[in-house]
């Protein structure tokens, strides 16, 4: 409010007869007869005395308030007191002073007329409270206040009226989270100590500044009233920054409150430092783009990078893609164990990196397969020279677990754009060339050409035998038990086995892709479903109605007949849907379509539980966990490598488990091979386990016997 040093009239009685203030209630009373005025004035005084209130009045340009007494007999100038505005502000506590100044500024700016405020007028007598009520009754042509009047009273114990505000103020001041009060234009009106500590700034330097000066966030471009109009509390991310300090990622929530005395709405912005969470997210996203064991880019990252480089390819420059498969790796893995196999892979990665140039990309395709992208420029022979150096480097002997080992490689080579202009075509042709190198006796290099057969005679023969085995249902199936933290068996996973006269035992990673690539995915899957339902019925008949998990391929998920196949199998074997669990891999979600999600959600609506298998094996994205309808996440065995000695691996695994818990998903750790791993996984929050340490794959009859024996 505008305040001047010019005094009011010395006599308070002149107020009742002032003619130069048109529109005021007192000037209107001046038109009545003196006798009537005095009578009415006396009645008003008596009413205020009965209510234990008195009146006050202010008129521009005075800087003081004229206040009456709380008695009905006030008739002389001595019955009034003047309260100087600046003197009142000086004697008040600082927090009361700021509040009162803010109120008067709003009145002076025309934002409000009415006043209803509770104040402490004296910092040395905090037990004294005044309640002031009233309004501006006239304004000039510029909307500045001319006169204001109202009542005031002294309250003996105003605590009941202040409780809610005091609790709110205490919570604001004591909060460990940085908090601010802002107005409708994001100007900072008040801060707590946590905010000043966050920025290292004094409160006086912050007040009145725009919040955007310290925080960069999309939400600050909107009106705060619009944001809080949503009933649900929303968390908005941004960055807090001050000069000479590192930016701090923060999460901002906004709420509002209304001042009882003014009706004005203010907003509380609560901040939270989310630096630790952002670090975890970056690490988890990094994990989703790399192969955990080798720390190389995974398959998804490779495909993205290759497509990007092909888009940037100029006519004068070429790319070469090398598809590398280690010869005899499976034999070493089976003979010496997975840990020795992992050690071998890491040695191979070191040799690949040491041989390649820094600008070449090497990625793990899966298992013992690697892909290299080489920028050959206009040198068409460069890829062949590098491939020969790789063969030589990879074949050097090494010692693993006390055994001297030598591993060779088969390499297929393709050139872009000669052999293809997109990643899918190039990788498919490189794979064909690699198998042609194996057909030459391994430890060889083959460059792709159009005459290469996609399937050699051996593959064709194997395909024919596999088709016959599926049709005659001659595949074998074993089960691997699943355990909880109490070492109790809680389920089993069905695993297919195929033994042939010509090729011996063919591993699943050979015959399953062979079936899928040749139109037998559903037939193989239906056979597995039938056997899983039969085994679930046997378990129930033995008094252990445990669920049996069956792997469903991406192609089978999209089969229209799958829901009916599952329902029919449950009906025939008289089991319920909870006794069958479906496991799918992440590859199903690489397509840019929501169809797989809808299919899985439909299966869940039928009562079947669905698990994501091999999470982290190559395609993983955290987006899957938030978006897709899974009941269980099976963490790939690659996470187990070095878990005991690597704090970073433990931190990443704990982050995944925590995220799954928040999303209501169970977690199963695969590939648990040692007691140390099992115990450590329990401390990280994993509740279910699979692996050789707890139970190897076995015949269903053997598993039932173990259950009977309590082991």
N, C-alpha and C positions, 0 to 999 in steps of 0.2 A: 504494500500500500504506500502511496506517496506520503511522505512525512516532511513537514516544514518546521522552521523555528519560530514562525509568527504565532503569537499567543491567541487564545480565545478571549472572549469578553471576560472581564474579571468577575462578573456577577452571574451565578448559575441561573438566577431568575430571568435574565435576559433571554435564556434559551427558550423559555415558554412563550416569549412574545416576539421571536425573531421573524421579520417579514421577508428578509432577503434569502430565505431558504425555501422556495416554493416546492410543494410536493411533500414536505416532511409532515409527520403526524403532529409535531408541536406547533408548526406554523398554522396548520388547519385549526388546532385548538385555539390559536390566537384570535381567530375570527369570532369566537363565542364571547359571551360576556365574561368579565373577570370573575364574577361570583360563581358562574357555572364551571369555569375552568378550575377555580380553586377547589370546588367540591369534587369534581372528577379527579383532580390531582390527589386529593386526600384519600379518596377511595382506592386509587391505584397504589398509593403508599401503604395503606392498611393491608391490601391484598398481598403485596410483596413481603410485608413484615410477617404476616401469618404464614407465608410459605418459606420464611427465612431466606429470602433472596433480596437483592438490591439491584439497582439499574446502573448502566454506564452509557456514556454517549461520547462520540467523537465527531468532529467536523473539520474538514480541510480549511486551512492549511496547517492546523495545529499538530504538534507531535505528541501531545499528551491526551489522556483519556479523563473525562470527568465522571467520577463514580459517586453515586448516592450511598447513603447508609441504609441499613436494614431495619430502620425504625419508622413508624408512621408519623412521628412528630417533627420530621426534618423540615425546617422552615427558613433557616438562615444559611448564609454562605458557609458558615463553619460546619454545617452538616454534610458538606461535600468534601471529597478529597480528589486531588489530581494525581494521576499515575503517569509519569513520563515514560514514553516508549523505550528510549535507549537505556534509561535507568533500570527498567524492568528486565530488559534483555541481559544487562550486565550482571544482575543479581541471580538470574536463573541458572540451573545446571546446564552444562553445554548441550547435552542431548535434548533437553527441553527447548533450548534456544533454537537449535537447528529446525526442530519440528514447527515451532511457532513462526519462524522466519519464512519457512516454506509455505505455510498457510497464508500468511499475509501477502506473499508474492503472488499466489494464485488469485487472491481476492483483487489485488491491484491490477492483475492482467485480465480480469473479467471472467476467469474460469468458474468462479462460484460467488455467491452472495451470502449464503447462510453460514453461521459459525456455531459449532458445538464441540468444545474442546475442554479437556481436563489437563491442568498444568500444575507444576510445582513452581511457585513464584520466587522462592528463596533457596539457594543452594545450601545455606547454613541452617535451614529449618525444613528438612525434607518431609517432616510429618504434616506440613501445611499444604493443602491442595485447594485450588480454585476451579470451579466449573463455570465457564463463560459461554453463554448462548446469545444469539442475536443475529443481525443481518445488516448488510448495506442497504439503505433505503433510498438513496439518490446517487446518481452518477452524472457527470457533466457530458458535454458533447463528444468528448474523446473517450467516454466510457470509464473515466477515472472516478473513483469513489469520492463523493462529497460529504456524505454523512452516514454514520452507522450508529446503531443503538441496540441495546439488549439488556440482559440480566446477568448477574454474577452471584455466586454463593461460595461460602467457605465450607468444605466438607470435612467432617471429623475423621472418617475412615473410608477412604475411597477404594480400598483394596479390592473389594468385590467387583467394582466396575473395571478395575485395571488388570485383573488376574489373567484373562486370556491374552491381553497384549503383552504382559510381563513374561509369561511363559514363552510366547512366540519370540520375543526379543532375546530372551536368554538362550533359547535353542539356536537362534540365528547366530548369536555372538560366540557360543561355545562349540558350534559344529566344527568337526575336523575337516570337513569338505569346504573348499572356498565357496563363499556365497556373496551375492550382491543384490541390492535392491535397485531396480531401474524403472524409469518412467516409460510412457508410451512411445518415446523416441529413442529408447535404449540408452538414455543418459544415466550415468551412475549416480545414485542418490546416497547410498550407504554401502559399506563393505564390512565383512568380519575380518578378524585377525588372520584367518587361514588364507584369505585371498591376498592380503598385503604381503604375507610371507611367501606365497607362490611367486609373485612378481618382484619381490624385493623393493616395493614402492611404498611411500608413505600414503596414508589415507588422504591427506590434504592434496596430494598431487593427482589422485585418482578421481575424487568427487567432482562431478560436473562434466567429466569426459564421456565421450561416446564409447560404449562397450566395444564397438568395432575397432577401436584403437588398439585393443589388447587381444582380441579374439577374432580369428578368421573362421567363419562358419556360414554355410548357406542359409541357416535358419535366421541369421541376423539381417537378411535382406527382406524379411517379411515383417508384418506388424505383429508385435507380441500379443495383442488381443486376439488376432486370428489363430495364433499358435495354441493358446490356452483354451480356445473355444472347443477343442477336441477333448472329450471327457477322459480319454485314455492318456496316461502320462507317456510322453514320447521322449526318447533319448536322441539327442542330436550330437553328432561328432564335429569337432573343429580343432583348431590349433591355437594355443595360447602363446603369445610372444611378447617379449619386451626387449628393448635395446640391449645388446651385449650379452644376451642369454640364448641358450639353445631353445628352439621351439618345443613346446610340450603338447602332445596330443591330449585332448580333453573330451569328456562327454558332458553335455549341457542338458539340464532339465529345467523347465520353466513352469512356475505356478504363479497365481495372482492372489491378491488380498485387497480388501476395500477398507480404507480408513473410516472408522465410525464417525469421527468428528467432522470430516469433510466430504465423505462420499467418494473420494478420489481413489482410483484403482492404481496400484503399483504392482510390480512383478519381481519375484524372487528368482534369480538365476543361480542354480546350484551347479558347481563344476566338480568334476572328478578326474584326477590324473589317471589316464589309461595307457601310460607308457608301457607298463609290463604286459598288458593285454595285447597291445599293438606288436610288441616284440614277438610274443607267442604266435600271433596270427601270421607274421612274416615268416617265422620259422616253419609253421605248419604249411603255409602256402609253398615255401621253398621245398619242403618235404614232398608235397604233391607233384612237384615238377622234376624231382630227381629220383634216381634209384638209390634206395637207402644203403644197400651193401656197398656199391661201387662209387657212390656219390657222382655218378654220371647223369646227364639228362636222361629222362625216361622216354618211353615210346611216344607219349602224347606230346612232350616237348620237342622231340625229334620231328614229328610230323608237322607241327606248327612252324618250326624253324625252316624246314625244307620247303614248305609251301611259300613262306615269306621270301626265301632266297630265289625261288623260281619266279616270283612276281617281279623281283628286281633284276632278273637276268637280262643282260644286253646281248645283242647279236654277236658281239666280238668276244664274249666270254662264255665259257661253258662250266658246267658242274659235273662232278662224278660222284656216284654213290657206291660205296663198298659194303657188301653184306658179308659179315664174317661169322663163321660158325666154328667152334673149337671141336676138333676131332677127338673122340674118345673121352670126352668129359664125363659122360654118364657113368662109364666104368669106374673112373676114379672116384666119383661121388658115391657110388654104391659100395666100393671097396673100402675106402678110407673114411667115409662119413661126410655129412654135410659141412661140418666145420672145415675139414680139409678142402672140400670143394670150394667153399667160400674163400679160403686163403688163396687157392689157385686163381680164382677169378680176379681177386684184387692184384695179384702179381701180373696177370695179363693186362689189366687196365693200366698199370704203371708202364708196361712195355709199349702199349698202344700210344700213350701220351708222349712218351720219350721219343717215339719214332715220328709222330705226326708233327706238323707245323702248328704254331699257336693259333692260326686262323682257321685250321681245320676243326670240325666238330665230330666228336665221337660220343655215341649214346649207346645205352644198353637196350636192346630190343626185347630181351627176355631170356631166361635160362642162361645158356652159354653162347648167345648170339649178340653181336654188336653191329652197329651201322656207323659208317664214317661218311661225312660229307666233305668233299674237297673242291675248292675253287681252283679249277685248272687253267682258267684264262683261255688262251688260244693254244696251249700246249696239250695236244691230244694224247701224248704218251706219258704225261705226268702221273696219271692215276695208276697205270701199270707199274711204273717205277716205285711208287709208294707202296703198292700192294706187295711187290716182291720184298721190299725192306721189311714190311710187316710180317710176312711169312718167316723170314729169317730171324727176326727179333722174338717172335712168339715161340719158335721151336727150341730156343735155348733150354738146356736142362735146368731143373730147379729141385730143391729138397723141401719136401713137405711131410711133416710128422715122421721124420727119420727116413723117408723114402725118396730116392732120386727119381724124378718124373720128367718126362718130356712130352709136350703136347703140341700137335700141329694144328693148322687151321685150313679151312676151305673158304675161298673168297670169290664172291660173284661181283662183277663190275658192270655198272650201267653209266651211260652218259646222257646228260640233258643239254639241249632238247632232242638229241638224236633218238634216244630210246623212250622218250616220254616227256610230257610237259607238266605233269602233276605228280604230287608225292605218291599217291596210291599206285599209279602205273609204274613209276620208277622202282618203288620198293618191291612190287610184285615181280617185276622183271629181274631185279637184283637177287631176289630169293630163288627164282628159277635158275639163274646163273650159278648161284652158290651150290644148289643141289647137283647141277651138272659138274661142278668141281669135285664134289664128293664121288660122283659116278666115275670120275677119272682116277680114282684111287686115293682121294683126299690129299691134303697138303698141296693144293693146287689153286690156280687162279683161272677163272673163265669169264670172258667178257660176253655180255648178252648179245645174241643176234636172233633174228626172226625164226631161224630154223630150229632153235632149241625146243625140245618137247617140254611141256609144263609138267608132265608126269613121266618118269622113266618106267621101264618094264617092271621093275621091282615094286614100285608104287602101285602100278595097275594090278599086279598080282595080289598085293596086300589088300587093295581096295575090294577086289572080288571076294576074297576070303572073309573080310570084315562084313560085307553085305550078307554073306551066307550065315555067319555066326550070329548076327542080329536077328535074321529071319528065323533061325532055328533055336534062338534063345540059349545059345551055348556059351555065352560069356559068363564068367564067374563074378561073384560079388562078395566082398568082405566088408566089415564094419570097423571103424576106429572109434573107441569110446570118447566121450566128453565128460569132464569132471568139474565139480565146483571147488571152492576153496577148502572145504572139509574133506577133500579127496573122495567124495561120493559121486558115483556115476549118475549123470543126469540126462544122458542121451547118447546117440551114436550117429556117425556119418557113414553113408553108403559109398563104397569105392568100387569101381569096375576093374576087373582084371581080364586080360586076354592072352591065352597061351596058344601058340600055333606050332605045327610040325615044322614049317619051313623057317620061321623067324624066331622061334622060342617065345619067351614072354615079351610081348610088345607093350611098352609103357603107355599109360593114358595120355601123356603129352604128345604121343605119336598118333594113336588110333582115334582119339576123340576129335582132334582137328580134321583128321582124314574123313571122319564121318560127317562132320559139320560142313566141310567144303564140297561134299558130294551128295548133298540132299538127304542125309540120313540122321540129321540132328534130332528130329522128332521121334523117329523110330527107336534110336538109342535111348533117348530120354524116356519114352513110354515104357521101355523094358526096365529101366532103372526105377521108375515110379511103381511099377507092378511089384518088383522085388522089395522095395522099401515098405510098401503096404503089407506084404506078406511077413516081413521081419517084424514090423510094428505089431502085427497080430500075434506073432509068436511070443514077443516080449510081454504083451498084455496077458496072454494065456498062462505065462509063467509067473504072473503076479507082479510084473514090472512094466506098467504101461508107459515106457519112456518114448520120447519122440525120436524118429529116425529122419535124418536130414538127407536130402537127395539133391544133386547138382542139376540145375536146369540151364541149358545154354541160352544165349541171347536169341538165337533163331527159334528155339522151342517156346520161349516166352511169348513170341509174336504169333504162335500157332493158335488159330481160332479154336481148335479142339482141346487145348490143354486143360481148361477148367473142367470140361466134361470127363476127360481122361482121369483127372485127379479124383473127382467125385465118384466115378464108377469104381475105381480101385478101392476107395474107402468103403464103399457100400458092399462090394464083393467080400472084402476081408473083415467086415463088421468092426471097423475102427472109426473113431471120430477124426475130424480134420486137425485137431491139435496134436495128433500123433505123427503127422507128416510136416516136416519143415523144408522149405524150398531155399536153396542157395543159388544166387546168381552173381556173376562177376560184374565189375564196373564197365566192361566193354559194351554192355547193352545200352549205356547212356551216352555213347559218343555221337549218336545220331542227333541232329538238331530237330528233334520232335518230342512231343510229350506222350506219344503212344505207349512206350514201355512203362512209363509211370502209371498210366491209366490201367494197363493190364495187371501190373503188380498190385495196385490198389484194389482191383476187382478180386484177385485171388485172396487178398487179406480179408476182404468183406465176406468171403466164403468160410473164413475161419482158419486159413493156412497162415502160419508164421513165415516171414520172408527174411532171409539174412543176406547181407552183402558179403561175398566171399573174397578173400585175398585183398582186403583193403590195404592200399599202399604199394601194391605190386607193380604199378606202372601208369595207371590212368587217374589215380585218386585226385579228387578235388573236394575241398571242404564244403563247396556248394552242394555236393550230393547229400551230405549229412543233413543239411538244413532243409533241402527241398524234397528229398525222395522218401517214399513210405517204407522204411525198413524197421523191423523189430530188433534185429541183431546185426552187429558189425563184427566180422571175423578179421582180426588183424593179421596180416601176412607174416609168415615166419621170418622174412627178411628183417623185421624189427627186432628179432631176438638176438641178432648177431652183435656181439660186443656190448650187450645191454649191461652186464655187470660192471664193465670198466669205463663206459662212456656216459658221463652225466648228461650230455646233450641229448643222447638217445632216450634216456629216462625222462628227461623234461618233455620232449616231444610226445612220447608215448603217454605220459600223464596228462598232457594237454588234450590229446585225442580222447582218452577215456573220460576226462572231465566233461568235454563237449558232448560226448554220447550220453553221459548221465543226465546232463541238462536237457537233452532232447528226448529223454525217456527210452533210450536204446540200450540193450545189453551188449557187452563186449566179450568176445572170445579170443584168447591168444592162441595162435596156431604155432606149431613147431617148437613146443617146450621140450627141451632135450636134457636139461640138467636140473637138479634140485635147487641150485642157486638161482636159476632163471625163474623157477616156479615161486620161490619165496619172495624174490624181488617184485615179480608181477603182482603179488598180493598186496605189497606195500604201495604199489602204484594205483590200486583201485580196481584191477581186473578181477572179475568174479568167476569166470569160466575158462577152462583150459583144454587144449588138445596137444598131444605130442608123444614122442617115443618114451620120454621119462615116465609118463603116466600110463600110457597104454598104446601098444602097437596095433596096426590093423590085424584083424583076426576073423575067423569064421563066426557066423552068428551063434552056432552051437557052443563054441568056446566062450563067447561073451555071456551067454545065459548061464553057463556053468560058473563063471566068475561071480555073477550076481547071486547065484545060489550060495556060493561060498563066502559071500560078503567081501570079496576083494575087488 
